[in-house]
Amino acid sequence: MAGEVRNISCAGGKSFSLQQFTCTESPPSSVTEYEKKEKCGVFGIMGPSDSVERCYYGLYALQHRGQESAGIAATDGHTISAHTGLGLVADVFNKSVLKELTGSGAIGHVRYSTAGSNRKCNAQPILEEYIDGQVAVAHNGNLINAALLRSEYQKFGHIFYSTSDTEIVIHMLAKPTHQEKPDPLAHVLNHLQGAFSFVFLFRDRLEACRDPWGFRPLVIGKTRDGYYCVASETCALSSIQASFVREVEPGEIITIDITGTQLTSRYFTASRPEPAHCAFEHVYFASPSSFLFGDTVVNVRQKMGRQLAIESPVDADIVIPIPDSGRSAALGYSKQSGIPFEEGIVPNRYVGRSFIQPSQAMRDLAVQMKLIVIPDVVRGKRVIVVEDSIVRGTTTRGKILALRRAGAKEIHMRVSCPPIRHPCFYGIDFPTPTELIANGRSVDQIREFIEVDSLAYLSIEGMLGALGKPPGHYCTACWSGRYPIPVDSSVSKFGLERHQLKMFE
């Protein structure tokens, strides 16, 4: 993030300082190359003198939620400073950088790896200065009306330097008519549509909020020495020995004061729709150790595996998981079926999740590097392979071929969630529908493509039955096509990227 400050005109004739982003990377040749993944992780803490260090460890624990970029913003009560960069947390931060980020409050962000959006200007937290002072923001989610809002603000001369939907929120906070409201942040949040878990850092406080549907997770913790913190998952709380207090409720704003010892709460909307928690968090994204939406993730995944064994039994010699997120479901399948559980595939911890790689060739190479089949375990065996989900199918096919080469006699794949047939507009930006293997294809057609002897998915009813809250409290849009918030399907999910591409024309 560059340090140059520019004065940008606002509606109403006032101005605010906009800290300029630089986006020096070359743009992609076409929008269709983008494969944006909005799944991210946020963390924030107030009070302790080592807030930055604790934030660093919190982000480390959330690394599975974002591998493209990382950043931390810190306040000393007077000034907010920030450091962001591309890569993993350990790549972006070293001792000297952490030493420079001093303060008694900090927020951090990790972002999921993408193709077209892999730019430093999109790294968070975003730090800006407007008429009311400095503010930094970190976001997990997806604002489905961001392009419309952005277009309206551009008509009044606002300049945007990123392709992130998060940037619009700061422009909205800076609008003079919004600043005149009794609660500017609540007023702005009421104009947003979609999924969001935000953490805002002001010079003298931290504010965190969650959309009225509660799509994305956000939890409150308290450290042993009495300081409040917030995080996307409870695993981040554990990393700094903080205890879980509760979730930030859907539609709630919580404020932690500069001391970190006082927490207050308010709701920014009177509307309280039925929750729509993202079920895919339990299926794939969340850490097995996290307590999420009312249950521990590892327990939910084992329940899914057990139900999968009930719905789709098969006679075989061993059950093996596709590591790592398929392991708990495979254990559940093994326990329910009585078929021995074996580790037939060894993961390479230094290769990121394969479906986020920027090209098919890279994804294929990542699969070979990431997962090593153990021939002695699978040779001559009838193998049940448990996978958490199948997105494109190409990487899954590569895994099956590796098992064949290792001598597996039969391969029966069982998937611990339903077929993913629809795009997500609420925070997990799956590929376009045409890239989803289950879109327009039967289970048997998918079976033929990935070359397994049998294939079965967990039913939606079976999956929802394994979750920690009532079935009606979950979003199943990527499986069922039923979207809790209406989405204009004619609006491209890459609309903000098109705005950015015009800057290079």
Buried (B, 14 or more C-beta within 10 A) or exposed (E): BEEEEEEBEBBEEBBBBBBBBEBEEEBBEEBEBBBBBBBBBBBBBBBBEBBBBBBBBBBBBBBBBBBBBBBBBBBBEEEBBBBBBBBBBEEBBEEEBBEEBBBBBBBBBBBBBBBBBBBBBBBBBBBBBBBEBBBBBBBBBBBBBBBBBBEBBEEEEBBBBBBBBBBBBBBBBBBBEBBEEEEBBBBBBBEBBBBBBBBBBBBBBBBBBBBBBBBBBBBBBBBEEEBBBBBBBBBBBBBBEBEBBEBBBBBBBBBBBBBBBEBEEBBBBEEEBEBBBBBBBBBBBBBBEBBBBEBBBBBBBBBBBBBBBEBBBBEBBBBBBBBBBBBBBBBBBBBBBEBEBBBBBEBEEEBBBBBBBBEEEEBBBBBBEBBEBBBEBBBEBBBBBBBBBBBBBBBBBBBBBBBBEBBBBBBBBBBBBBBBBBBBBBBBBBBBBEBBBBBEBEBEEBBEBBBBBBBBBBBBEBBBEBBBBEEEBBBBBBBEEEBBBEBEEEEBBBBBBEBBBEEEE
